[in-house]
Amino acid sequence: MALPQGLYTFKVTWQTLQGSADTSNDIDSDPDMSPVTGTVTFTPRIVETTLNSGDGNSSLFIAAVTAQVGSDGILRNAQGDPWVSLFDPNSSGLANQGWTWQASFVMDGFKKASFDFTGTGGQTYDLAQLTPVATSPGVLVQRGPQGEVGPAGAGVPSGGLAGQILAKSTDTSYDTVWEDAPAGTGGGTVTSADITDASSAATPSVVALRDAQGNTAFNEVSLTDQVNPEHAVRKDYTDAGLTAAKNRANHTGTQPSSTISDLTEAVQDIVGNFIVAGTNCTVTYDDAGNTFTINATASGGGTTDPEVVRDTIGAALVAGTGIQIVVNDAGDTITISSTAVMPTRQVISGTGLSGGGDLSADRTLAVAYGTTAGTAVEGNDARLTADQAAATASIRTLGSGSQQAAPGDHTHAGMVTGTGISKVVQITQADYTALGAGTDAATLYVIVG
């Protein structure tokens, strides 16, 4: 889309270089020069304004522009052209006049401060030589109504033919006429006589080389001498800026380790000096072979004797709860076993009991109460309490519940009765016989053999 009437643009160019340590890629010992890559963003200090063009008023939104600085160090637009085109902040069609652009930089390995600047339509500016200006959002210009059309000016006389030029007829303003261009052949040769500031010699044999400021900072070089790369000699350059560039203290950013020729050797030497042999160790640095060797000495007091190792381990082992450790020095064995009950061991509930199981968990045994075989009788069983309630003396057969009457005092065969018995003694027949008349009337002797 073509630019509307009253909106103009200017161009910005830029080229970057960096000075780095001299390498063996060239014949001199001066710092090497190479491009710097990155991006530059141009941001308008206003976002929206009004454009008053021949087609009426429109809202104009101005976006930031980001351009790349490529491997050649040149700023390029999206089409690859070596410039960036920006709107003129003082374009006649803009309602806001005098605003500024901000240039901000993201450079690889370097930092560059942002700054504001302005430009005039149709001009081209080198970003490296732009003078920073104060930040400004511009001033809103109020435009009055369109005035009446004035009288026609003198202008250019009508007529004329193709190839003719406009020439002055007299010294009076606007007194011009169309006429044929003067004839000429063009070409020709320029000699030293045609150059007013030339040297007395048409072909000088010595030229003083100058820097960008016009200073003769280089030694003079003869143009008549043939210079071959193998015969080239270093020419002293006395520029203070380049001398400062050689100063390592003025360098910033990072440098790839691959570009440092003696880095590996220097690091090895540094590490070699840092490593110190401790007790029972030796350190050998082979500078030529680029190796470090660290060995333990034979007199370090350690041992690999199996007997000593086993005795040391046996003494260090301590049996905890449920653990037994047996060191068999003669058999060269160490046996570690458990004294705890294995969880596979079981508690078996017998007749009249319930519960039990293996010992992988806590187990509870309970009495199985009931009136059938294999069960126990509880204290409140009716078979035991019924006769107590009736105040009768009887013996019941557990299981069937049948009652055997046992009224009053009575005896059974083989039962010894008496009064005043205070103790019962278990004694053999021989011991009882030996007592003779010395038996105690209050003691019941039970003969057991």
C-alpha beads as a LAMMPS data file, in Angstrom:
LAMMPS data file: protein, C-alpha beads

449 atoms
448 bonds

1 atom types
1 bond types

-500.0 500.0 xlo xhi
-500.0 500.0 ylo yhi
-500.0 500.0 zlo zhi

Masses

1 110.0

Atoms # bond

1 1 1 0.000 0.000 0.000
2 1 1 1.360 3.413 -0.976
3 1 1 1.912 6.025 1.744
4 1 1 -0.988 8.471 2.180
5 1 1 -0.500 12.103 1.271
6 1 1 1.224 14.092 4.030
7 1 1 3.080 11.067 5.544
8 1 1 6.829 10.841 4.938
9 1 1 9.643 8.442 5.899
10 1 1 13.381 8.510 6.507
11 1 1 15.951 5.698 6.527
12 1 1 18.315 4.467 9.260
13 1 1 21.459 2.443 8.528
14 1 1 23.983 0.832 10.894
15 1 1 27.070 -1.365 10.749
16 1 1 28.778 -2.975 13.753
17 1 1 32.300 -4.158 14.483
18 1 1 34.065 -5.525 17.542
19 1 1 37.758 -5.531 18.358
20 1 1 39.103 -8.756 19.853
21 1 1 42.469 -10.225 20.733
22 1 1 44.819 -10.794 17.811
23 1 1 44.955 -14.322 16.386
24 1 1 47.275 -16.082 13.978
25 1 1 44.764 -15.635 11.142
26 1 1 46.583 -12.542 9.879
27 1 1 50.122 -11.209 9.632
28 1 1 49.829 -8.344 12.101
29 1 1 49.667 -8.224 15.871
30 1 1 46.840 -5.709 16.061
31 1 1 43.417 -6.568 17.515
32 1 1 41.184 -8.460 15.085
33 1 1 37.929 -6.923 13.876
34 1 1 34.698 -8.886 13.384
35 1 1 30.955 -8.077 13.111
36 1 1 28.574 -8.004 16.081
37 1 1 25.140 -9.603 15.636
38 1 1 21.873 -8.806 17.411
39 1 1 18.586 -6.922 17.051
40 1 1 17.536 -3.283 17.138
41 1 1 13.986 -2.235 18.051
42 1 1 12.659 1.199 17.032
43 1 1 9.717 2.249 19.244
44 1 1 7.593 5.375 18.593
45 1 1 6.925 7.535 21.635
46 1 1 3.281 7.745 20.559
47 1 1 1.010 4.859 19.707
48 1 1 -1.895 6.623 17.986
49 1 1 -2.331 9.934 16.185
50 1 1 -4.527 11.400 13.471
51 1 1 -3.469 11.445 9.837
52 1 1 -4.938 14.304 7.800
53 1 1 -4.432 13.304 4.165
54 1 1 -6.111 14.328 0.954
55 1 1 -8.639 11.510 1.472
56 1 1 -9.783 12.796 4.899
57 1 1 -8.806 12.088 8.485
58 1 1 -7.755 8.611 9.710
59 1 1 -6.532 7.174 13.001
60 1 1 -2.918 6.158 12.507
61 1 1 -1.465 3.480 14.814
62 1 1 2.336 3.361 14.719
63 1 1 3.929 0.032 15.687
64 1 1 7.470 -0.689 16.828
65 1 1 9.902 -1.977 14.198
66 1 1 12.472 -4.704 14.996
67 1 1 15.372 -5.310 12.607
68 1 1 18.193 -7.837 12.613
69 1 1 21.927 -7.202 12.601
70 1 1 23.187 -10.213 10.653
71 1 1 26.487 -12.076 10.503
72 1 1 27.902 -9.298 8.314
73 1 1 27.201 -6.765 11.097
74 1 1 24.761 -4.761 8.920
75 1 1 21.281 -3.680 10.027
76 1 1 18.647 -4.969 7.574
77 1 1 14.881 -4.749 7.257
78 1 1 12.524 -7.692 6.722
79 1 1 13.174 -7.588 2.952
80 1 1 16.932 -7.791 3.459
81 1 1 17.621 -4.153 2.484
82 1 1 20.512 -2.512 4.408
83 1 1 18.289 0.062 6.064
84 1 1 15.120 0.508 8.144
85 1 1 12.414 2.934 7.033
86 1 1 10.653 4.974 9.779
87 1 1 7.902 7.617 9.767
88 1 1 8.966 11.267 9.914
89 1 1 7.619 12.560 13.291
90 1 1 7.113 15.973 11.654
91 1 1 5.149 14.760 8.636
92 1 1 2.714 17.490 7.635
93 1 1 -0.253 15.129 7.688
94 1 1 0.209 14.094 11.359
95 1 1 -1.807 15.747 14.096
96 1 1 1.011 15.115 16.606
97 1 1 4.271 16.788 15.648
98 1 1 7.772 16.509 17.088
99 1 1 7.551 13.099 18.823
100 1 1 10.647 10.905 18.923
101 1 1 11.744 7.348 18.129
102 1 1 13.558 5.190 20.724
103 1 1 16.302 2.801 19.574
104 1 1 16.962 -0.140 21.942
105 1 1 19.563 -2.821 21.386
106 1 1 20.016 -6.525 22.162
107 1 1 23.537 -7.326 20.955
108 1 1 25.284 -10.687 21.281
109 1 1 28.028 -10.337 23.885
110 1 1 27.688 -6.561 24.313
111 1 1 25.391 -4.018 25.958
112 1 1 24.388 -0.758 24.295
113 1 1 22.219 1.885 25.926
114 1 1 18.956 2.906 24.261
115 1 1 18.388 6.505 23.166
116 1 1 15.799 8.701 21.439
117 1 1 16.268 10.382 18.070
118 1 1 14.316 11.990 15.228
119 1 1 14.648 12.377 11.471
120 1 1 13.376 14.242 8.439
121 1 1 11.504 12.625 5.567
122 1 1 13.621 11.680 2.569
123 1 1 16.914 11.639 4.534
124 1 1 19.188 8.710 5.482
125 1 1 20.872 8.597 8.896
126 1 1 23.713 6.456 10.245
127 1 1 22.633 5.143 13.653
128 1 1 26.240 5.391 14.866
129 1 1 26.261 9.164 14.221
130 1 1 22.753 10.104 15.339
131 1 1 22.636 12.643 18.137
132 1 1 20.372 11.542 21.020
133 1 1 17.498 13.907 21.801
134 1 1 15.147 14.245 24.752
135 1 1 12.198 11.865 24.834
136 1 1 9.012 13.508 23.530
137 1 1 5.478 12.316 22.785
138 1 1 5.067 15.305 20.440
139 1 1 2.689 18.257 20.414
140 1 1 -0.875 18.106 19.132
141 1 1 -1.248 20.612 16.266
142 1 1 -4.724 22.073 15.844
143 1 1 -5.503 22.636 12.183
144 1 1 -7.985 25.291 11.073
145 1 1 -10.460 25.010 8.218
146 1 1 -9.259 24.937 4.623
147 1 1 -8.608 28.452 3.352
148 1 1 -9.672 29.914 -0.002
149 1 1 -7.660 29.104 -3.071
150 1 1 -5.179 31.907 -3.782
151 1 1 -4.241 33.305 -7.186
152 1 1 -2.070 31.255 -9.446
153 1 1 1.670 31.838 -9.096
154 1 1 4.135 32.580 -11.864
155 1 1 5.103 28.936 -12.071
156 1 1 6.738 27.387 -15.128
157 1 1 5.805 28.662 -18.572
158 1 1 3.665 26.330 -20.602
159 1 1 4.919 24.653 -23.743
160 1 1 8.366 23.186 -24.254
161 1 1 9.436 20.059 -26.128
162 1 1 10.878 16.752 -25.028
163 1 1 14.578 17.099 -24.221
164 1 1 14.425 20.875 -23.727
165 1 1 15.481 22.546 -20.497
166 1 1 14.191 25.548 -18.568
167 1 1 16.539 28.568 -18.845
168 1 1 16.512 32.116 -17.507
169 1 1 15.700 34.807 -20.126
170 1 1 16.641 37.769 -17.895
171 1 1 17.595 38.403 -14.290
172 1 1 13.943 39.072 -13.466
173 1 1 12.299 36.494 -11.196
174 1 1 10.222 33.865 -12.975
175 1 1 11.361 35.109 -16.427
176 1 1 12.138 31.676 -17.903
177 1 1 11.906 30.013 -21.305
178 1 1 12.160 26.496 -22.735
179 1 1 15.256 25.925 -24.924
180 1 1 17.341 23.090 -26.318
181 1 1 20.074 21.679 -24.083
182 1 1 23.657 22.671 -25.098
183 1 1 25.494 20.099 -27.188
184 1 1 28.374 18.099 -25.604
185 1 1 30.339 14.883 -26.184
186 1 1 30.872 13.826 -22.558
187 1 1 33.752 11.615 -21.432
188 1 1 37.325 12.956 -21.466
189 1 1 40.375 12.470 -19.276
190 1 1 41.094 14.073 -15.956
191 1 1 44.750 14.962 -15.348
192 1 1 46.578 16.274 -12.324
193 1 1 46.232 19.773 -13.784
194 1 1 42.467 19.478 -13.436
195 1 1 42.804 18.891 -9.669
196 1 1 43.318 22.179 -7.886
197 1 1 44.597 20.581 -4.672
198 1 1 46.834 18.032 -6.336
199 1 1 50.447 17.299 -5.438
200 1 1 53.134 18.644 -7.717
201 1 1 53.668 15.104 -8.903
202 1 1 50.901 13.628 -11.024
203 1 1 51.586 10.217 -9.509
204 1 1 52.746 10.596 -5.918
205 1 1 55.056 7.876 -4.717
206 1 1 54.186 8.261 -1.046
207 1 1 50.700 8.542 0.486
208 1 1 49.949 9.385 4.109
209 1 1 47.194 7.068 5.359
210 1 1 44.566 8.767 7.472
211 1 1 41.993 7.544 9.971
212 1 1 38.284 8.404 9.980
213 1 1 38.982 11.787 11.572
214 1 1 41.592 12.685 8.936
215 1 1 44.560 12.249 11.274
216 1 1 47.784 10.808 9.821
217 1 1 47.871 8.022 12.356
218 1 1 49.738 5.534 10.144
219 1 1 53.320 5.553 8.931
220 1 1 53.686 6.599 5.301
221 1 1 53.558 3.753 2.830
222 1 1 55.372 3.778 -0.516
223 1 1 53.087 3.034 -3.456
224 1 1 56.003 2.123 -5.718
225 1 1 57.138 -0.791 -3.553
226 1 1 55.744 -4.192 -4.365
227 1 1 54.167 -5.626 -1.211
228 1 1 53.764 -9.393 -0.980
229 1 1 52.178 -11.116 2.017
230 1 1 55.405 -12.897 2.864
231 1 1 57.311 -9.589 2.730
232 1 1 54.719 -7.538 4.602
233 1 1 55.837 -5.711 7.696
234 1 1 53.920 -4.324 10.619
235 1 1 52.962 -0.648 10.393
236 1 1 52.641 1.129 13.728
237 1 1 49.245 2.587 14.496
238 1 1 49.254 5.209 17.205
239 1 1 45.523 5.814 17.597
240 1 1 44.706 6.001 21.326
241 1 1 41.324 4.320 20.815
242 1 1 42.890 1.227 19.299
243 1 1 45.508 1.166 22.042
244 1 1 42.676 1.159 24.590
245 1 1 40.981 -1.644 22.658
246 1 1 44.083 -3.777 23.195
247 1 1 43.785 -3.307 26.947
248 1 1 42.170 -6.459 28.338
249 1 1 40.673 -4.485 31.216
250 1 1 38.436 -2.638 28.722
251 1 1 36.969 -5.834 27.251
252 1 1 33.498 -7.084 28.165
253 1 1 31.398 -10.076 27.164
254 1 1 32.575 -13.661 26.688
255 1 1 35.165 -15.341 24.491
256 1 1 34.825 -18.953 23.278
257 1 1 37.449 -21.219 24.850
258 1 1 38.193 -22.648 21.398
259 1 1 39.748 -19.304 20.398
260 1 1 42.300 -19.390 23.254
261 1 1 45.264 -21.304 21.872
262 1 1 46.979 -22.196 25.181
263 1 1 43.870 -22.671 27.346
264 1 1 44.204 -26.457 27.798
265 1 1 47.870 -26.310 28.782
266 1 1 47.303 -23.386 31.143
267 1 1 44.389 -25.145 32.896
268 1 1 46.393 -28.360 33.247
269 1 1 49.306 -26.474 34.818
270 1 1 46.962 -24.685 37.235
271 1 1 45.272 -27.931 38.305
272 1 1 48.669 -29.610 38.578
273 1 1 49.770 -26.973 41.073
274 1 1 46.527 -27.261 43.062
275 1 1 46.650 -31.039 43.634
276 1 1 48.807 -31.847 46.694
277 1 1 49.619 -35.412 47.752
278 1 1 48.116 -36.236 51.120
279 1 1 49.075 -38.941 53.602
280 1 1 49.881 -42.279 51.951
281 1 1 49.324 -40.813 48.461
282 1 1 51.577 -39.784 45.582
283 1 1 50.679 -37.382 42.759
284 1 1 52.497 -37.410 39.418
285 1 1 51.821 -34.750 36.753
286 1 1 53.133 -35.643 33.307
287 1 1 53.171 -32.265 31.559
288 1 1 54.236 -33.716 28.222
289 1 1 51.747 -36.578 28.381
290 1 1 48.945 -34.383 29.796
291 1 1 48.098 -36.841 32.585
292 1 1 47.660 -36.851 36.393
293 1 1 48.418 -40.073 38.293
294 1 1 47.338 -40.459 41.947
295 1 1 48.508 -43.616 43.795
296 1 1 48.262 -44.943 47.355
297 1 1 51.625 -45.798 48.914
298 1 1 52.417 -49.352 50.174
299 1 1 53.321 -48.094 53.653
300 1 1 49.964 -46.639 54.365
301 1 1 49.185 -49.010 57.256
302 1 1 46.220 -50.624 55.525
303 1 1 45.915 -54.354 54.850
304 1 1 44.009 -56.776 52.696
305 1 1 44.823 -59.883 54.828
306 1 1 41.522 -61.856 54.922
307 1 1 42.133 -62.998 58.525
308 1 1 42.596 -59.436 59.755
309 1 1 39.585 -58.263 57.785
310 1 1 37.386 -61.048 59.241
311 1 1 38.564 -60.364 62.807
312 1 1 37.876 -56.651 62.305
313 1 1 34.408 -57.322 60.958
314 1 1 33.668 -59.872 63.681
315 1 1 34.633 -57.411 66.398
316 1 1 32.577 -54.652 64.813
317 1 1 29.382 -56.711 64.549
318 1 1 27.069 -56.329 67.569
319 1 1 24.094 -58.651 68.052
320 1 1 20.848 -56.811 68.542
321 1 1 17.630 -58.105 70.105
322 1 1 16.737 -61.512 68.715
323 1 1 20.080 -61.804 66.814
324 1 1 22.949 -64.198 67.488
325 1 1 26.446 -63.744 65.968
326 1 1 28.980 -66.584 65.987
327 1 1 32.523 -65.916 64.746
328 1 1 34.294 -69.144 63.836
329 1 1 37.887 -67.983 63.653
330 1 1 39.208 -71.445 62.775
331 1 1 36.592 -72.013 60.126
332 1 1 36.881 -68.454 58.792
333 1 1 33.118 -67.925 58.999
334 1 1 30.760 -65.455 60.612
335 1 1 27.240 -66.793 61.238
336 1 1 24.400 -64.384 61.929
337 1 1 21.124 -66.050 63.018
338 1 1 17.856 -65.028 64.590
339 1 1 16.879 -66.222 68.084
340 1 1 13.381 -64.872 67.799
341 1 1 10.334 -67.087 67.234
342 1 1 9.696 -67.356 63.522
343 1 1 6.333 -66.042 62.344
344 1 1 5.611 -69.450 60.831
345 1 1 5.405 -70.925 64.380
346 1 1 1.745 -71.369 65.475
347 1 1 -0.327 -71.297 68.659
348 1 1 -2.792 -74.211 68.469
349 1 1 -6.028 -73.933 70.403
350 1 1 -6.778 -77.193 72.270
351 1 1 -10.044 -78.701 73.548
352 1 1 -12.231 -76.088 75.166
353 1 1 -10.311 -73.187 73.564
354 1 1 -10.744 -71.077 70.436
355 1 1 -8.454 -68.668 68.540
356 1 1 -4.712 -69.081 67.959
357 1 1 -2.853 -69.057 64.605
358 1 1 0.650 -68.230 63.313
359 1 1 2.781 -65.542 64.974
360 1 1 2.713 -63.038 62.136
361 1 1 0.265 -61.078 64.342
362 1 1 -0.960 -60.981 67.960
363 1 1 -3.195 -63.963 68.768
364 1 1 -5.861 -64.405 71.512
365 1 1 -7.047 -67.704 73.060
366 1 1 -10.587 -67.806 74.404
367 1 1 -12.396 -70.479 76.484
368 1 1 -15.164 -72.218 74.575
369 1 1 -18.147 -72.400 76.948
370 1 1 -21.132 -74.678 76.382
371 1 1 -23.136 -77.723 77.440
372 1 1 -21.643 -80.200 74.952
373 1 1 -18.518 -82.308 75.062
374 1 1 -15.295 -80.356 74.534
375 1 1 -16.673 -77.160 76.122
376 1 1 -16.166 -75.569 79.558
377 1 1 -18.788 -74.787 82.227
378 1 1 -19.189 -71.193 83.337
379 1 1 -19.672 -70.305 87.027
380 1 1 -23.282 -69.226 86.457
381 1 1 -24.231 -72.456 84.678
382 1 1 -27.669 -73.646 85.942
383 1 1 -26.312 -77.076 86.494
384 1 1 -24.096 -75.632 89.221
385 1 1 -26.346 -72.972 90.699
386 1 1 -29.718 -74.789 90.772
387 1 1 -28.918 -76.930 93.829
388 1 1 -27.419 -73.937 95.660
389 1 1 -30.659 -72.070 95.223
390 1 1 -32.591 -75.118 96.575
391 1 1 -30.215 -75.477 99.557
392 1 1 -29.665 -79.154 98.728
393 1 1 -26.456 -81.119 98.796
394 1 1 -26.006 -83.183 95.678
395 1 1 -23.488 -84.086 93.057
396 1 1 -24.366 -83.632 89.411
397 1 1 -22.769 -85.425 86.503
398 1 1 -21.473 -82.656 84.205
399 1 1 -22.565 -83.095 80.636
400 1 1 -25.791 -84.985 81.378
401 1 1 -26.835 -82.949 84.428
402 1 1 -28.081 -86.010 86.316
403 1 1 -28.113 -85.507 90.072
404 1 1 -26.623 -87.888 92.642
405 1 1 -28.110 -87.359 96.092
406 1 1 -25.610 -86.866 98.929
407 1 1 -27.728 -85.858 101.935
408 1 1 -26.103 -85.027 105.237
409 1 1 -22.710 -86.149 106.478
410 1 1 -21.533 -89.357 104.879
411 1 1 -18.421 -91.335 104.097
412 1 1 -17.098 -93.376 101.256
413 1 1 -14.941 -96.428 101.135
414 1 1 -11.261 -95.605 101.561
415 1 1 -12.036 -92.241 103.144
416 1 1 -10.224 -91.361 106.354
417 1 1 -12.208 -89.298 108.804
418 1 1 -11.309 -87.641 112.028
419 1 1 -11.185 -84.401 113.921
420 1 1 -8.317 -82.094 114.809
421 1 1 -6.349 -82.686 111.578
422 1 1 -4.348 -79.554 110.967
423 1 1 -1.997 -80.663 108.213
424 1 1 -1.416 -83.355 105.599
425 1 1 2.055 -84.827 105.018
426 1 1 3.155 -86.937 102.050
427 1 1 5.613 -89.613 103.298
428 1 1 7.058 -92.941 102.251
429 1 1 6.235 -96.126 104.081
430 1 1 9.783 -96.513 105.352
431 1 1 9.799 -93.010 106.784
432 1 1 6.395 -93.499 108.379
433 1 1 7.529 -96.778 110.011
434 1 1 10.635 -95.053 111.344
435 1 1 8.447 -92.536 113.136
436 1 1 7.031 -95.254 115.349
437 1 1 5.251 -93.753 118.361
438 1 1 6.401 -90.307 117.342
439 1 1 3.555 -89.686 114.912
440 1 1 1.512 -86.507 115.333
441 1 1 -2.210 -87.000 116.028
442 1 1 -3.065 -83.732 114.248
443 1 1 -1.233 -84.747 111.065
444 1 1 -2.672 -86.850 108.282
445 1 1 0.105 -88.963 106.772
446 1 1 -0.316 -89.950 103.112
447 1 1 1.844 -92.978 102.256
448 1 1 3.249 -92.645 98.702
449 1 1 5.713 -95.549 98.536

Bonds

1 1 1 2
2 1 2 3
3 1 3 4
4 1 4 5
5 1 5 6
6 1 6 7
7 1 7 8
8 1 8 9
9 1 9 10
10 1 10 11
11 1 11 12
12 1 12 13
13 1 13 14
14 1 14 15
15 1 15 16
16 1 16 17
17 1 17 18
18 1 18 19
19 1 19 20
20 1 20 21
21 1 21 22
22 1 22 23
23 1 23 24
24 1 24 25
25 1 25 26
26 1 26 27
27 1 27 28
28 1 28 29
29 1 29 30
30 1 30 31
31 1 31 32
32 1 32 33
33 1 33 34
34 1 34 35
35 1 35 36
36 1 36 37
37 1 37 38
38 1 38 39
39 1 39 40
40 1 40 41
41 1 41 42
42 1 42 43
43 1 43 44
44 1 44 45
45 1 45 46
46 1 46 47
47 1 47 48
48 1 48 49
49 1 49 50
50 1 50 51
51 1 51 52
52 1 52 53
53 1 53 54
54 1 54 55
55 1 55 56
56 1 56 57
57 1 57 58
58 1 58 59
59 1 59 60
60 1 60 61
61 1 61 62
62 1 62 63
63 1 63 64
64 1 64 65
65 1 65 66
66 1 66 67
67 1 67 68
68 1 68 69
69 1 69 70
70 1 70 71
71 1 71 72
72 1 72 73
73 1 73 74
74 1 74 75
75 1 75 76
76 1 76 77
77 1 77 78
78 1 78 79
79 1 79 80
80 1 80 81
81 1 81 82
82 1 82 83
83 1 83 84
84 1 84 85
85 1 85 86
86 1 86 87
87 1 87 88
88 1 88 89
89 1 89 90
90 1 90 91
91 1 91 92
92 1 92 93
93 1 93 94
94 1 94 95
95 1 95 96
96 1 96 97
97 1 97 98
98 1 98 99
99 1 99 100
100 1 100 101
101 1 101 102
102 1 102 103
103 1 103 104
104 1 104 105
105 1 105 106
106 1 106 107
107 1 107 108
108 1 108 109
109 1 109 110
110 1 110 111
111 1 111 112
112 1 112 113
113 1 113 114
114 1 114 115
115 1 115 116
116 1 116 117
117 1 117 118
118 1 118 119
119 1 119 120
120 1 120 121
121 1 121 122
122 1 122 123
123 1 123 124
124 1 124 125
125 1 125 126
126 1 126 127
127 1 127 128
128 1 128 129
129 1 129 130
130 1 130 131
131 1 131 132
132 1 132 133
133 1 133 134
134 1 134 135
135 1 135 136
136 1 136 137
137 1 137 138
138 1 138 139
139 1 139 140
140 1 140 141
141 1 141 142
142 1 142 143
143 1 143 144
144 1 144 145
145 1 145 146
146 1 146 147
147 1 147 148
148 1 148 149
149 1 149 150
150 1 150 151
151 1 151 152
152 1 152 153
153 1 153 154
154 1 154 155
155 1 155 156
156 1 156 157
157 1 157 158
158 1 158 159
159 1 159 160
160 1 160 161
161 1 161 162
162 1 162 163
163 1 163 164
164 1 164 165
165 1 165 166
166 1 166 167
167 1 167 168
168 1 168 169
169 1 169 170
170 1 170 171
171 1 171 172
172 1 172 173
173 1 173 174
174 1 174 175
175 1 175 176
176 1 176 177
177 1 177 178
178 1 178 179
179 1 179 180
180 1 180 181
181 1 181 182
182 1 182 183
183 1 183 184
184 1 184 185
185 1 185 186
186 1 186 187
187 1 187 188
188 1 188 189
189 1 189 190
190 1 190 191
191 1 191 192
192 1 192 193
193 1 193 194
194 1 194 195
195 1 195 196
196 1 196 197
197 1 197 198
198 1 198 199
199 1 199 200
200 1 200 201
201 1 201 202
202 1 202 203
203 1 203 204
204 1 204 205
205 1 205 206
206 1 206 207
207 1 207 208
208 1 208 209
209 1 209 210
210 1 210 211
211 1 211 212
212 1 212 213
213 1 213 214
214 1 214 215
215 1 215 216
216 1 216 217
217 1 217 218
218 1 218 219
219 1 219 220
220 1 220 221
221 1 221 222
222 1 222 223
223 1 223 224
224 1 224 225
225 1 225 226
226 1 226 227
227 1 227 228
228 1 228 229
229 1 229 230
230 1 230 231
231 1 231 232
232 1 232 233
233 1 233 234
234 1 234 235
235 1 235 236
236 1 236 237
237 1 237 238
238 1 238 239
239 1 239 240
240 1 240 241
241 1 241 242
242 1 242 243
243 1 243 244
244 1 244 245
245 1 245 246
246 1 246 247
247 1 247 248
248 1 248 249
249 1 249 250
250 1 250 251
251 1 251 252
252 1 252 253
253 1 253 254
254 1 254 255
255 1 255 256
256 1 256 257
257 1 257 258
258 1 258 259
259 1 259 260
260 1 260 261
261 1 261 262
262 1 262 263
263 1 263 264
264 1 264 265
265 1 265 266
266 1 266 267
267 1 267 268
268 1 268 269
269 1 269 270
270 1 270 271
271 1 271 272
272 1 272 273
273 1 273 274
274 1 274 275
275 1 275 276
276 1 276 277
277 1 277 278
278 1 278 279
279 1 279 280
280 1 280 281
281 1 281 282
282 1 282 283
283 1 283 284
284 1 284 285
285 1 285 286
286 1 286 287
287 1 287 288
288 1 288 289
289 1 289 290
290 1 290 291
291 1 291 292
292 1 292 293
293 1 293 294
294 1 294 295
295 1 295 296
296 1 296 297
297 1 297 298
298 1 298 299
299 1 299 300
300 1 300 301
301 1 301 302
302 1 302 303
303 1 303 304
304 1 304 305
305 1 305 306
306 1 306 307
307 1 307 308
308 1 308 309
309 1 309 310
310 1 310 311
311 1 311 312
312 1 312 313
313 1 313 314
314 1 314 315
315 1 315 316
316 1 316 317
317 1 317 318
318 1 318 319
319 1 319 320
320 1 320 321
321 1 321 322
322 1 322 323
323 1 323 324
324 1 324 325
325 1 325 326
326 1 326 327
327 1 327 328
328 1 328 329
329 1 329 330
330 1 330 331
331 1 331 332
332 1 332 333
333 1 333 334
334 1 334 335
335 1 335 336
336 1 336 337
337 1 337 338
338 1 338 339
339 1 339 340
340 1 340 341
341 1 341 342
342 1 342 343
343 1 343 344
344 1 344 345
345 1 345 346
346 1 346 347
347 1 347 348
348 1 348 349
349 1 349 350
350 1 350 351
351 1 351 352
352 1 352 353
353 1 353 354
354 1 354 355
355 1 355 356
356 1 356 357
357 1 357 358
358 1 358 359
359 1 359 360
360 1 360 361
361 1 361 362
362 1 362 363
363 1 363 364
364 1 364 365
365 1 365 366
366 1 366 367
367 1 367 368
368 1 368 369
369 1 369 370
370 1 370 371
371 1 371 372
372 1 372 373
373 1 373 374
374 1 374 375
375 1 375 376
376 1 376 377
377 1 377 378
378 1 378 379
379 1 379 380
380 1 380 381
381 1 381 382
382 1 382 383
383 1 383 384
384 1 384 385
385 1 385 386
386 1 386 387
387 1 387 388
388 1 388 389
389 1 389 390
390 1 390 391
391 1 391 392
392 1 392 393
393 1 393 394
394 1 394 395
395 1 395 396
396 1 396 397
397 1 397 398
398 1 398 399
399 1 399 400
400 1 400 401
401 1 401 402
402 1 402 403
403 1 403 404
404 1 404 405
405 1 405 406
406 1 406 407
407 1 407 408
408 1 408 409
409 1 409 410
410 1 410 411
411 1 411 412
412 1 412 413
413 1 413 414
414 1 414 415
415 1 415 416
416 1 416 417
417 1 417 418
418 1 418 419
419 1 419 420
420 1 420 421
421 1 421 422
422 1 422 423
423 1 423 424
424 1 424 425
425 1 425 426
426 1 426 427
427 1 427 428
428 1 428 429
429 1 429 430
430 1 430 431
431 1 431 432
432 1 432 433
433 1 433 434
434 1 434 435
435 1 435 436
436 1 436 437
437 1 437 438
438 1 438 439
439 1 439 440
440 1 440 441
441 1 441 442
442 1 442 443
443 1 443 444
444 1 444 445
445 1 445 446
446 1 446 447
447 1 447 448
448 1 448 449
